[in-house]
């Protein structure tokens, strides 16, 4: 993807330094700022504070976090303590645990002196694979969209949260088919829901604008009306974890969109790479749902009239709030899952991943 015309990924190793640069998503869309992560703790904090966010990008950041941890002493104790620290940053996105498990099984058998270099190269490999998988999701998703297209009419897509370029290393998951369509010259427009309380929809709007894709931001609560009115061809969202039975954990508010889409007869599609599918979780009930700080609801973040970033209080500090960050959409409300291997019914994931033994 490009920012102001410059091709960029969301995370990249710094040439000649044992560090990685990231795009700080806590200040977007108001400010574009690159942050340097030089220590394991920086990587853990970047994930925890959502400077990086989105399941695939969280996984890649964790992999680089391990590489940062292994500079110098790379004994078993250091490695396992780093894995533990990173694993505790966020609970729902399974890509975090997938990436840590892959790094651990690559590194543990090596002699300590060989681990740091291997960690950097494995993390880079995971990042490159993520880019290719997302590109493939885009190609498969585009075929699906074209199959359901009404003649030459403009494709109208609705999405929730940010499952775009910013949530991955490049291309995105839910937005990959949108970019593929736009780049192929297909007339497409995206309805972007704001995604309270952290407003990841504004990140989606920012990246669609960078790419020139026509889009409109809506309040989360407007989605039902738009779907029931007709004229939306598909809802496409990403996922933070997909259980073996096809239940989907994604940003809170996803399930309401799936219910409205089903009532309106609009296809509800979930795009995610294999690293988001957790065959060890039998169903959605076994997926941990992150409960985030109440201040995400009590305070509003934005810019003042002069363009300076700041916070506005909308509830007293003592107001009781609940802030579950994800919800579970049952498999029966998901029309298709789109992965790097193709498309399938949500309850038929093993048709795409036959190597996963039945649990
Ligand atoms: O809390 P976040 O912003 O890290 O959550 C990300 C999401 O839930 C996105 O909707 C996305 O679909 C999953 S990551 C591609």
Boltz pocket constraint, residues with backbone or C-beta under 6 A from the ligand:
constraints:
  - pocket:
      binder: B
      contacts: [[A, 52], [A, 53], [A, 54], [A, 55], [A, 56], [A, 160], [A, 161], [A, 162], [A, 163], [A, 164], [A, 167], [A, 168], [A, 173], [A, 200], [A, 237], [A, 238], [A, 239], [A, 240], [A, 250], [A, 251], [A, 252], [A, 271], [A, 325]]
      max_distance: 6.0
